[in-house]
Amino acid sequence: MAAWARWCLNHRLTVLLLWVVALFGSVAASVVAGSAYSNVFKIPGTESSTAYERLQKAFPDTAGDVDNVVWRTEHGTVHDPAVRDRMTALLADIAGMPDVGRVVGPYDPEGAAQVSADGHIAFAQVTFVKQQFELDTKDLEHLIERAEEARAPGLRVELGGPAIEAAQEPPAGLAEAVGVVAAGVILFLAFGSLFAMLLPLVSGVFAVGTGIATVILLSHVTDIPETATLLGSLIGLGVGIDYALFIVTRHRNGLKAGLTPEEAAVRALDTSGRAVVFAGGTVCVALLALFTVDITLFDGIAISTTLVVVLSVLASATLLPALLGLLGTRALSRRERREPAAKSAGGTVAPQSEEAGRTAMRWASLVQRRPRVLGLVALAVMAALSFPALSLRLGANDQGNQPTSQTVRQAYDMLAEGFGPGFNGPLLMVAELNGPQDRQALDTLIADVRRTPGVVRVVEAPVPADARGLAAGTRAVQVVPATSPQAEATDKLIDTLRDKTVPAAAKGSTLKVHIGGETAMQKDFAAVVGDRMPGFIALIVGLGALLMLVAFRSLLVPLTAALMNLIAACASFGMLVAIFQWGWGMDLLGLGKEGPIISFLPVIMLPLLFGLSMDYQVFLVSRMHEEWLHTRDNARAVRVGQAGTGRVINSAALIMIFVFSSFVLSGDRGAMMAGLGLAGAVALDAFILRMLLVPAVMHILGRANWWLPAWLDKRLPHLAVDPPERPATATPGTTGDTAEKVLTPSL
């Protein structure tokens, strides 16, 4: 790393120019090419995916999103002439808007059933010719404005559906901008220097900007979901700014110790830079484990997030030293630049030595004196926070979970009121007919489903005139449950139809029926995720522990890290369950209505949690390991390592907490859950686990922390996370705490 750092310093302008070209070139290319996201949410081999594929093949013209216009009258019915004329004009205007394929309203013959039993609520279906992420936001905003104009005293008009929901999300980049500003404030308070504050921000923005633009380009050649860019920017900003923070902190300490800017930058890259590369590698390994889940959605997310993390590490190892070389001593504040010169002029003080803060040293000493008591307190806190995770229920969130102020939530509630809770998540039976006998079996099945408890409506969809040739052997039957899409009773109904009702009706025929629809697909997705989760967790924990074993040549250090990562994950999911599933504090935070945890969230969050937790473990233990190699004193190594890294880890954690929390502003419920979950996990990990529980456990274990069987030591490859430095020697007459401070370089 030292030779690499010197090259970047000697060619600083070239490095800076290459990054500028990479950023602006990729952004320009992505703007010209546009995006080609693939948001198909299915799992090959499941019944719901089979139903989806069969339906798409038979009716290819139904590929666009379907949104609803819902209206309600306070007096009279929706058939009153004034209401009818007003809404007919609105629907006619919508039908003429760009990318609208067809509009079916309750005043059309085929939409006669789109009026509630009491006549007060009706809806029209708007079918677009594209998916919502392909639609022009300005056209959707015009549609919303036109619907608002149709409102009148006694007449409510609301809009629902994925396209409308996407159009009302906050502007893209708002969450990221808030996170960057918050990170800047924390960095300025930590460094007291404008230039030092800007270094991690510039590094992070260059990495994330280049990464997200590249992901957009990759969407043209592989399946990338739209949410991948949001998650990529979330994790990229967090790790990118944090990695740069660790290196800049070490560089500033070198300047304070009297090193030249070039020497300080080289040493920072050769010490903290190594830890950054290793930490980034652990995050990438955890993210790449998503490929083992064998779901296309996760493959795209793994590609995008891994790419952004790799670029974050690359920016920290190349762009950052180039910027450090350009800044020189201006990485220090004016006061910090004046102090060494003034003291040196007086001839009384040597160049500044690196010291752990007094508060950090006092806290580390307290943990050393009371490891069992403080360790038990920390463990009890984590156990209490983890308890709600026992009630974790995976499922889908929909527009019924949005805040009541949004039009999509009001439309959802009106449809549930007028047509029943299950109307917002109907099931779809897709039947394959091979002759008259199968047609008779399907009629029998429809009659049996109507008599099934929990079903309120069964309607066979008409075959579109332009699809009769392709759909000759396919029929679609809509089944409306009596309960909401998120209710456990709806899941049981799906099982009943699949396991009992359909087999009984199809017996003696060649009829094949697949139960699909969004609700069934989400149920299947949650089931597959649950089945594959144990192996997935074992893989990322095992790989992370193996990397730690090679790096620190110890059996207990990686085992401790793996256990702490599991504790942090449990506590994080416990917090999510308490907030989003139990509803604690949702009204206060303006997060809408409680519901199950989104089924894909654990698979996305776990590699991020384990990767980020491993980051802090690497930075903490690498400093302890460095001191252990110098002194062979475990108590001192743990104390010095904890004190020397405490401030920078806490600052890094605060940055991540604010960056992740800012994604509450994204408008995407999945991003909200991921952001709050990651923010909570980072807070617990940094302030309780790494600063309390981990050092307490390491004090209790003693010298066993660094034990490795000789036979295993010979067979393991050597990987230096932090190259050993010559131990400093105390000057004559220094003992105790004074000598410890001289021996304590901070990360």
GIWOHU-V911456 format. One line per field, one symbol per residue. ss: DSSP state (~ for helix, > for strand, _ for the rest). A space follows every 10 residues. Layout:
ss=???
//
This chain:
ss=_~~~~~~~~~ _~~~~~~~~~ ~~~~~~~~~~ ~~~_______ ______~~~~ ~~~~~~~~_~ ~~___>>>>> >>>_______ ~~~~~~~~~~ ~~~~~____> >>>>____~~ ~___>_____ >>>>>>>>__ _~~~__~~~~ ~~~~~~~~~_ _>__>>>>>> _~~~~~~___ ___~~~~~~~ ~~~~~~~~~~ ~__~~~~~~~ ~~~~~~~~~~ ~~~~~~~~__ ______~~~~ ~~~~~~~~~~ ~~~~~~~~~~ ~~~~~~____ ~~~~~~~~~~ ~~~~~~~~~~ ~~~~~~~~~~ ~~~__~~~~~ ~~~~~~~~~~ ~~~~~~~~~~ ~~~~~~~~~~ ~__~~~~~~~ ~~~~~~____ _______~~~ ~~~~~~~~~_ ~~~~~~~~~~ ~~~~~~~~~~ ~__>>___~~ ~_____~~~~ ~~~~~~~~~_ ~~~~~_>>>> >>___~~~~~ ~~~~~~~~~~ ~___>>>>>> ____~~~___ ___>>>>>>> >______~~~ ~~~~~~~~~~ ~~~~~~____ _>>>>>_~~~ ~~~~~~~~~~ ~~~~~~~~~~ ~~~~~~~~~~ ~~__~~~~~~ ~~~~~~~~~~ ~~~~~~~~~~ ~____~~~~_ ______>>__ ~~~~~~~~~~ ~~~~~~~~~~ ~~~~~~~~~~ ~__~~~~~~~ ~~~~~~~~~~ ~~~~~~~~~~ ~~~~~~__~~ ~~~~~~~~~~ ~~~~~~~~~~ ~~~~~~~~~~ ~~~~~~___~ ~~~~~_____ __________ _____~~~~~ ~~_____
//
